[in-house]
Amino acid sequence: MDDVKTLLADLMVNYSVEVRPVKDQSMPVYVDVRMGIVSINGYNEVTGVFSVAVVFFLSWIDESLVWDSSSYNNTTSLTFSHTKIWVPKMYLINQADDFKPISNDNFKSHSGIHWLCPVVPRWLTESDVYT
């Protein structure tokens, strides 16, 4: 446990969530985004609000969060709060409420950051119902 605490402290020295996670700031950050629909929660024909439960799977490389696992008792992965590291900004167009993640965990491994982000967004849609 002390190795993990030391590793976390070492990684966070001079780390800023405001700085994109590439050493060369002229380079893009490639983010893989996938979405899975868990359930359709409802649709209100009068208000036009459509609600679904979805899970976003995001992954990217954070070049500042790299370490030699042999220096930290072979620790190969860590869990971070999404408020402590850089995360891509996501916005929902035509939203009925605020778009906030339910999960606060990011998972770091040697293959990059992996973020499982379940949300229940509500979209505003136009009803096109005829009687």
Legacy VTK file of the C-alpha trace (Angstrom):
# vtk DataFile Version 3.0
C-alpha trace
ASCII
DATASET POLYDATA
POINTS 131 float
0.000 0.000 0.000
2.862 2.392 0.709
4.208 1.755 -2.799
0.872 2.788 -4.300
0.728 5.942 -2.182
4.286 6.823 -3.178
3.493 6.170 -6.839
0.383 8.365 -6.709
2.328 11.163 -5.022
5.167 10.893 -7.567
2.775 10.943 -10.539
0.915 14.016 -9.273
4.057 16.164 -8.854
3.637 18.991 -11.404
0.547 17.289 -12.884
-2.232 19.616 -14.025
-5.729 18.622 -15.154
-5.696 21.795 -17.279
-2.857 20.545 -19.493
-3.618 18.098 -22.290
-1.894 14.745 -21.621
0.691 14.913 -24.418
4.285 16.068 -24.050
4.160 17.913 -27.378
1.164 20.228 -26.966
0.921 20.707 -30.734
-0.044 17.028 -31.080
-3.661 15.815 -30.744
-4.955 13.597 -27.969
-6.643 10.581 -29.507
-9.642 9.472 -27.469
-11.460 6.254 -28.292
-15.163 6.657 -27.438
-17.660 3.822 -27.445
-21.207 3.829 -26.158
-23.494 1.038 -25.072
-27.221 1.465 -24.457
-28.241 -0.243 -21.226
-31.949 0.561 -21.270
-34.563 2.948 -22.585
-36.032 4.560 -19.503
-38.886 6.473 -21.033
-40.274 8.924 -23.500
-42.746 11.696 -22.712
-44.664 12.643 -25.864
-45.923 15.896 -24.332
-42.582 17.302 -23.123
-40.469 15.531 -25.752
-38.034 14.219 -23.126
-36.344 10.926 -24.042
-34.371 9.140 -21.290
-31.914 6.266 -21.679
-29.264 4.617 -19.521
-25.977 4.438 -21.390
-22.371 3.574 -20.664
-19.549 5.435 -22.339
-16.230 3.633 -22.647
-13.408 6.122 -23.169
-9.705 5.427 -23.441
-6.614 7.511 -24.192
-2.914 7.733 -23.414
-1.780 10.173 -20.729
1.943 10.613 -21.323
2.406 12.127 -17.851
1.098 9.039 -16.080
3.828 6.559 -16.989
6.004 4.716 -14.488
8.455 1.869 -14.099
6.396 -0.750 -12.259
9.521 -2.428 -10.848
10.217 0.757 -8.858
6.822 0.504 -7.163
6.570 -3.148 -6.099
5.339 -4.190 -9.590
2.272 -1.938 -9.439
0.863 -1.974 -12.965
-2.459 -0.163 -12.558
-4.040 2.546 -10.431
-7.487 3.981 -9.870
-7.931 7.752 -10.062
-10.839 10.065 -9.407
-11.854 11.734 -12.674
-11.318 15.088 -10.944
-7.600 14.381 -10.400
-6.517 13.729 -13.994
-7.216 15.185 -17.423
-10.422 13.889 -18.975
-11.954 14.874 -22.300
-14.885 17.242 -22.108
-18.132 15.720 -23.358
-21.347 17.578 -24.071
-24.826 16.392 -24.878
-26.641 18.387 -27.529
-30.368 19.038 -26.843
-30.051 17.992 -23.239
-32.968 18.203 -20.856
-30.744 18.292 -17.726
-27.101 18.600 -16.780
-24.893 15.863 -18.201
-22.923 14.490 -15.255
-21.049 11.215 -14.907
-22.288 8.800 -12.279
-18.930 7.070 -11.902
-15.907 8.958 -10.617
-13.282 6.351 -11.408
-10.632 6.262 -14.083
-8.485 3.208 -14.461
-4.848 3.489 -15.439
-2.803 0.657 -16.794
0.256 0.421 -19.023
-2.070 0.539 -22.009
-3.533 3.947 -21.056
-6.464 5.498 -19.235
-9.717 3.558 -19.367
-12.852 5.345 -18.158
-16.166 3.581 -17.729
-18.764 6.332 -17.456
-22.392 5.298 -16.897
-24.898 8.126 -17.346
-28.633 8.610 -17.659
-28.979 11.513 -20.085
-32.330 13.041 -21.023
-32.655 14.469 -24.522
-35.187 16.965 -25.745
-36.819 15.723 -28.930
-39.674 16.871 -31.085
-42.733 14.640 -31.043
-44.185 13.850 -34.417
-47.304 11.994 -33.285
-50.529 12.076 -35.287
-53.883 10.761 -34.184
LINES 1 132
131 0 1 2 3 4 5 6 7 8 9 10 11 12 13 14 15 16 17 18 19 20 21 22 23 24 25 26 27 28 29 30 31 32 33 34 35 36 37 38 39 40 41 42 43 44 45 46 47 48 49 50 51 52 53 54 55 56 57 58 59 60 61 62 63 64 65 66 67 68 69 70 71 72 73 74 75 76 77 78 79 80 81 82 83 84 85 86 87 88 89 90 91 92 93 94 95 96 97 98 99 100 101 102 103 104 105 106 107 108 109 110 111 112 113 114 115 116 117 118 119 120 121 122 123 124 125 126 127 128 129 130
